[in-house]
Amino acid sequence: MITNVQECIKPISYVKTNAADMMNFVNDKKEPLIITQNGESRAVLIDVESYQEMKDAFNLLKIIQFSEMDVQAGRTKPAKEVFSNLRRKYNLER
């Protein structure tokens, strides 16, 4: 969670001259850095771990979206039937 928003907003000129410090900032604090150009927000710098977590979350949301489309299109089977078929396929009959 961003504790001091002003600390997380920097103009591109500052980022250019302090790139190593800005990379340390995002990696140490796990806070995004908003980069401005001509007074407007233009980009966000984040650490790699946070970026990967965000990508994973978006991918999970995409899977959920596809699942919802399958439900709406009627491409579903009862869980009992699916698990029964899997048990038969992998010889796990009880």
C-alpha positions in Angstrom: 0.0 0.0 0.0 1.4 3.4 -0.9 2.2 5.3 2.3 3.4 8.6 0.8 2.0 9.2 -2.7 4.2 12.2 -3.3 7.2 10.0 -2.7 6.0 7.7 -5.5 5.6 10.3 -8.2 8.7 11.5 -10.1 9.3 13.4 -13.3 11.1 11.5 -16.0 14.1 13.9 -15.7 14.6 12.8 -12.1 14.2 9.1 -13.0 16.9 9.5 -15.8 19.4 11.0 -13.4 18.6 8.7 -10.5 17.7 5.4 -12.3 19.6 3.1 -9.9 18.0 4.8 -6.9 14.5 4.5 -8.4 15.1 0.8 -9.1 16.2 0.4 -5.5 13.1 2.3 -4.3 10.6 0.0 -6.1 12.5 -3.2 -5.1 13.0 -2.2 -1.5 9.6 -0.7 -0.8 7.5 -2.8 -3.2 5.7 0.4 -4.2 5.1 1.5 -7.8 6.8 4.6 -9.0 4.6 6.8 -11.2 6.7 8.6 -13.9 5.5 11.9 -15.2 6.3 13.7 -18.4 5.3 17.3 -19.0 3.3 17.1 -15.8 1.2 14.1 -16.9 1.4 10.5 -15.6 3.0 8.5 -18.4 4.4 5.2 -17.0 4.7 3.1 -13.9 7.9 1.4 -12.7 7.4 -1.6 -10.5 9.6 -4.4 -9.1 9.7 -7.7 -11.0 8.1 -9.8 -8.2 5.1 -7.4 -8.1 4.8 -7.5 -11.9 4.8 -11.3 -11.9 2.1 -11.4 -9.2 0.0 -9.0 -11.2 0.5 -11.1 -14.4 -0.5 -14.2 -12.5 -3.6 -12.5 -11.1 -4.6 -11.3 -14.6 -4.1 -14.8 -16.0 -6.3 -16.3 -13.3 -9.0 -13.7 -14.1 -8.8 -14.7 -17.7 -9.3 -18.4 -16.8 -12.3 -17.4 -14.8 -13.7 -15.4 -17.7 -13.3 -18.4 -20.0 -15.0 -20.6 -17.5 -17.9 -18.2 -17.2 -18.3 -18.2 -21.0 -18.4 -22.0 -20.9 -21.1 -21.9 -18.3 -23.2 -19.4 -20.3 -22.7 -21.5 -23.5 -23.8 -24.7 -21.7 -20.4 -26.4 -22.0 -20.5 -28.0 -18.6 -21.0 -31.4 -17.0 -22.0 -32.3 -13.4 -19.0 -32.6 -11.1 -20.1 -36.2 -10.2 -19.9 -37.2 -13.8 -16.5 -35.6 -14.4 -14.9 -37.2 -11.3 -16.4 -40.5 -12.1 -14.9 -40.3 -15.6 -11.5 -39.3 -14.2 -11.5 -42.2 -11.7 -12.3 -44.6 -14.5 -9.6 -43.2 -16.7 -6.9 -43.3 -14.0 -8.1 -46.6 -12.5 -9.0 -45.0 -9.2 -12.4 -46.6 -8.8 -13.5 -46.9 -5.2 
